[in-house]
Amino acid sequence: TAILADSNGTVEVKTGDGQWTLAHSGQELISGQQIRTGALSNVMLVFYDGSRAYLGADSEIAVDTLDASDSGARLVQLTQASGKSQHEVTVTDDSGSQYLVNTPAGNGSATGTLFTVMVLPGQLSQFWTEAGEVSVNNENATVEVIAGQTTIVPVGQPPTEPAFRITGEAKVMQAGTVGGEGVTLPESAPRAMVNQSH
């Protein structure tokens, strides 16, 4: 089983009779159940081996196989239909252990890893790894996505070659001139960054 934790906003679980019911923190999940979140909502699934899956807003995931215990092989298989999830997978010495996230366009498996999965409109999937390594597979092709890298998986096609993810966050390292005009740095910028000549 797994436990729902840190439930915020609208979080629902699909029960055996096919009905969606409001979920609550501390609720246990078993194989065969589905979880979905509404707008501005999120929830964490905590497995007994310490692995965690964080489900973001407007997301849906199914628990296909769940056998995560303190000892022995860990078998966790999830299917993500939509939205964003982040997975923190504990290290295990058992070679039979598996942590797998299926999407409409391929799957990713890992151990001792921190990775994120997004299922985008059109069922395009994206996997990126923050720590460790994830094997991403589709159409009989597998790529290894290491920390800092991402791959995109279109439906019916192999994963793209992993590439380092560009976040848009950066630090200004040099200032100079643009078109002959001086660039004015904010007051908070260190003085050593000012360009001495044109």
C-alpha positions as CSV (number, residue, x, y, z in Angstrom):
1,T,0.0,0.0,0.0
2,A,0.8,3.7,-0.2
3,I,-0.3,6.6,2.0
4,L,-1.6,9.9,0.7
5,A,0.2,12.8,2.5
6,D,0.2,16.6,2.3
7,S,-3.1,16.7,0.4
8,N,-4.0,20.3,-0.7
9,G,-7.1,21.4,-2.6
10,T,-9.2,18.9,-4.5
11,V,-7.8,15.4,-4.5
12,E,-9.9,12.5,-5.5
13,V,-9.5,8.7,-5.5
14,K,-11.4,6.4,-7.9
15,T,-12.7,3.5,-5.9
16,G,-13.5,-0.1,-7.1
17,D,-17.1,0.9,-8.0
18,G,-15.8,3.5,-10.5
19,Q,-16.8,6.5,-8.4
20,W,-14.5,9.4,-7.7
21,T,-14.5,10.3,-4.0
22,L,-12.7,13.1,-2.1
23,A,-9.4,11.8,-0.6
24,H,-7.7,12.9,2.6
25,S,-4.2,12.9,4.1
26,G,-3.5,9.6,5.7
27,Q,-5.7,7.6,3.3
28,E,-4.2,4.3,2.1
29,L,-4.1,3.4,-1.6
30,I,-3.9,-0.1,-3.1
31,S,-3.2,-1.4,-6.6
32,G,-5.9,-0.6,-9.1
33,Q,-6.9,2.8,-7.7
34,Q,-6.5,6.1,-9.5
35,I,-5.7,9.6,-8.0
36,R,-6.5,12.9,-9.6
37,T,-6.0,16.5,-8.5
38,G,-7.9,19.6,-9.4
39,A,-6.7,23.1,-10.2
40,L,-4.3,24.6,-7.6
41,S,-4.2,21.2,-5.9
42,N,-1.5,18.6,-5.1
43,V,-0.8,15.5,-3.1
44,M,2.1,13.2,-2.2
45,L,2.0,9.4,-2.3
46,V,4.4,7.9,0.3
47,F,5.5,4.3,-0.3
48,Y,6.6,2.0,2.6
49,D,10.2,1.8,1.3
50,G,10.4,5.6,1.7
51,S,9.9,6.4,-2.0
52,R,7.6,9.3,-2.8
53,A,5.5,10.5,-5.7
54,Y,4.3,14.1,-5.8
55,L,1.3,14.8,-8.0
56,G,0.8,18.4,-9.2
57,A,-2.3,20.3,-10.2
58,D,-4.7,19.0,-12.8
59,S,-3.0,15.6,-12.9
60,E,-4.1,12.0,-12.9
61,I,-2.2,8.8,-12.1
62,A,-3.1,5.2,-11.6
63,V,-1.5,2.8,-9.2
64,D,-1.1,-0.4,-11.4
65,T,1.3,-2.4,-9.2
66,L,2.2,-1.7,-5.6
67,D,4.5,-3.9,-3.5
68,A,6.9,-1.6,-1.6
69,S,8.1,-3.0,1.7
70,D,11.0,-2.4,4.1
71,S,12.9,-5.4,2.7
72,G,12.9,-7.4,-0.5
73,A,12.1,-6.3,-4.0
74,R,10.2,-3.1,-4.5
75,L,7.6,-3.2,-7.3
76,V,5.9,0.1,-8.0
77,Q,4.2,0.7,-11.4
78,L,2.2,3.8,-12.1
79,T,0.4,5.1,-15.2
80,Q,0.2,8.9,-15.6
81,A,-2.7,10.0,-17.8
82,S,-2.1,13.8,-17.5
83,G,-0.3,16.6,-15.6
84,K,2.9,16.6,-13.7
85,S,4.5,14.3,-11.2
86,Q,7.8,14.2,-9.4
87,H,9.3,10.9,-8.1
88,E,11.9,10.5,-5.3
89,V,12.9,6.8,-5.6
90,T,14.9,5.3,-2.7
91,V,18.1,3.3,-3.4
92,T,17.7,-0.4,-3.2
93,D,20.2,-3.3,-3.4
94,D,17.6,-5.7,-4.7
95,S,18.1,-6.2,-8.4
96,G,14.5,-7.3,-8.8
97,S,13.2,-3.9,-7.7
98,Q,11.3,-1.8,-10.2
99,Y,9.9,1.7,-10.1
100,L,8.2,2.4,-13.4
101,V,6.0,5.4,-14.6
102,N,4.0,4.7,-17.8
103,T,2.6,7.5,-19.9
104,P,0.6,7.4,-23.2
105,A,3.9,7.9,-25.0
106,G,6.5,5.7,-23.2
107,N,7.7,4.9,-19.8
108,G,10.6,5.7,-17.4
109,S,12.1,3.4,-14.8
110,A,14.6,4.3,-12.0
111,T,16.1,3.5,-8.7
112,G,17.8,6.0,-6.3
113,T,16.6,8.8,-8.4
114,L,14.8,12.1,-8.4
115,F,12.9,12.7,-11.7
116,T,9.8,14.5,-13.1
117,V,7.3,13.4,-15.6
118,M,4.9,15.6,-17.6
119,V,2.1,14.5,-19.9
120,L,1.3,17.4,-22.2
121,P,-1.7,18.0,-24.4
122,G,-1.6,15.7,-27.4
123,Q,-0.2,13.0,-25.1
124,L,3.4,14.1,-25.6
125,S,5.5,13.1,-22.6
126,Q,8.6,14.7,-21.1
127,F,10.9,13.1,-18.5
128,W,13.7,15.0,-16.8
129,T,16.1,13.9,-14.1
130,E,17.3,16.0,-11.2
131,A,19.4,13.3,-9.5
132,G,20.5,9.8,-10.6
133,E,19.5,8.3,-13.9
134,V,16.2,7.3,-15.6
135,S,15.8,4.8,-18.4
136,V,13.1,6.1,-20.8
137,N,11.6,3.7,-23.3
138,N,9.2,3.8,-26.2
139,E,8.9,2.0,-29.6
140,N,11.7,-0.4,-28.6
141,A,14.2,2.4,-28.1
142,T,15.7,3.3,-24.7
143,V,17.6,6.4,-23.7
144,E,19.4,7.0,-20.4
145,V,18.6,10.4,-18.9
146,I,21.2,11.6,-16.4
147,A,20.9,14.4,-13.8
148,G,20.2,17.7,-15.5
149,Q,19.0,16.1,-18.7
150,T,15.5,15.8,-20.3
151,T,13.9,13.8,-23.1
152,I,10.7,14.2,-25.0
153,V,8.6,11.3,-26.1
154,P,6.0,11.8,-28.9
155,V,3.3,9.1,-29.2
156,G,4.4,6.3,-31.5
157,Q,8.0,7.5,-31.7
158,P,11.2,6.8,-29.8
159,P,12.4,9.2,-27.1
160,T,14.5,12.1,-28.3
161,E,18.2,12.1,-27.5
162,P,18.6,13.4,-23.9
163,A,19.8,17.0,-23.7
164,F,20.7,19.3,-20.8
165,R,17.7,21.2,-19.6
166,I,17.8,25.0,-20.0
167,T,15.8,26.7,-17.2
168,G,16.2,30.3,-18.0
169,E,17.8,31.1,-14.7
170,A,21.2,32.6,-14.9
171,K,23.6,35.0,-13.3
172,V,25.0,38.1,-15.1
173,M,28.8,37.6,-15.5
174,Q,29.7,40.5,-17.6
175,A,28.3,43.9,-18.7
176,G,29.4,46.0,-21.6
177,T,27.8,48.1,-24.3
178,V,25.0,47.5,-26.7
179,G,25.1,49.4,-29.9
180,G,27.5,51.9,-28.4
181,E,25.3,52.7,-25.5
182,G,26.4,51.9,-22.0
183,V,24.5,49.2,-20.1
184,T,23.4,50.3,-16.7
185,L,23.6,47.7,-13.9
186,P,21.3,47.7,-11.0
187,E,22.7,49.2,-7.7
188,S,22.8,45.7,-6.2
189,A,25.3,44.5,-8.9
190,P,28.9,44.1,-7.6
191,R,31.2,46.9,-8.9
192,A,33.7,44.4,-10.3
193,M,31.1,43.5,-13.0
194,V,31.4,46.9,-14.7
195,N,33.1,46.8,-18.1
196,Q,36.3,49.0,-18.1
197,S,36.5,49.7,-21.8
198,H,34.4,49.6,-25.0
